[in-house]
Amino acid sequence: MSNPLEKARYLGSAHTPAQLPPDGGFEVAFAGRSNAGKSSALNALTRQNALARVSKTPGRTQQLVYFEVAPERYLVDLPGYGYAKVPMEMKAHWERFLDGWFQTREALRGLVVVMDIRHPLKDYDRQMIDYAINRGLPAHALLTKADKLGRGQQAQAVLAVRRELAAAGAGQVGVQAFSSESKQGVDEARAVVSGWLELA
């Protein structure tokens, strides 16, 4: 099966709005808490082992990291939070930067929220989903590390997240189990992202 994301390459990082690439083309953002497995998910989707650095120290992504998949088609790795021991001033800078980026970025076509299937829908995850809904953007929840649960527990976890999102008025958000280890759900997630990027 051909993979429209496999040509992804590192384009650059942005720590301030001035460092962002031109606001054109299509972008899909990936958000997740520091230990949710976001880098591993990006690597699995692109079928590259080291596209996104998988760190032993969670919370290493401290910029918006852009990967170009095709001309004017980008994956954007957002800073991970949770474990990251970040000074308050840095955190405030990030919140302002991300807030402005989410509200004004014309190229943004969708948001993938990466959550550990055993600990989903923490405050940060909800905040990211709210960003997408407020902008009218599609969002998709990847419940990672699914290989750590049996099939029955996975199905229960997916259903629980769907119910909780529906109760919060976010029933349109896609939810799936995912494992970068066993490759479960990789094709499904790749199809969602490729669709948003309008990659044939």
Residue, then its C-alpha position, 0 to 999 in steps of 0.5 A: m500500500s503506497n504511503p503519501l506521507e513517507k516523503a516527509r522531511y524536516l523543514g524547520s522549527a518556529h519559536t516565534p511567529a516570525q519564524l513560521p513558514p508562509d501561511g499557504g498550502f495545507e497543514v495538519a497539526f499533531a498535539g499531545r502530552s509529553n509522554a503520549g507517544k506523539s513522536s512515535a506516532l509521527n514516525a509510524l505514519t510516515r514510515q520513518n524511524a527518526l523523522a520526529r525525535v523520540s526522546k527518553t526525556p518527555g517534553r523535548t519538542q519546544q518549538l513548532v516543528y514543520f515537516e514537508v510531505a509534498p509541495e505546500r503540504y505539511l505536518v506540524d509537531l506542536p510542543g508536548y506538555g505535561y512532564a516538561k519542566v518548563p519555566m512559567e515564562m516559557k509556558a506563557h510564551w507558548e500559550r500566547f504563540l499557540d493561541g494566536w497560531f490556532q486562531t489565525r493560521e489559514a493553512l491549518r486543515g486538521l488536528v490530531v490529538v495524541m493521547d495514551i489510551r490508558h490516560p485519555l482526555k487530560d486538561y491539555d487534550r481537551q484544550m487542544i480539541d476545543y481549539a479545533i472545534n472553536r475554529g471549525l476544524p476537524a479533529h481526530a483522537l489517536l489513542t496510542k499504546a493500544d498494544k498495552l491493553g487487550r482488544g476488549q479493553q481497547a474497545q471500552a476505552v475508545l467508546a468511553v472517549r467517544r461518549e465523553l467527547a459527545a457529552a462535551g459537544a465534540g461528538q464529531v471528533g474521530v476516535q481510534a485505537f493506535s499502536s506505533e509498536s504493533k502498527q495497529g490503526v496506522d493505516e486508518a490514521r494515515a488515511v485521515v491525515s492524507g485526506w485532510l492534506e488532499l494527498a491522493 
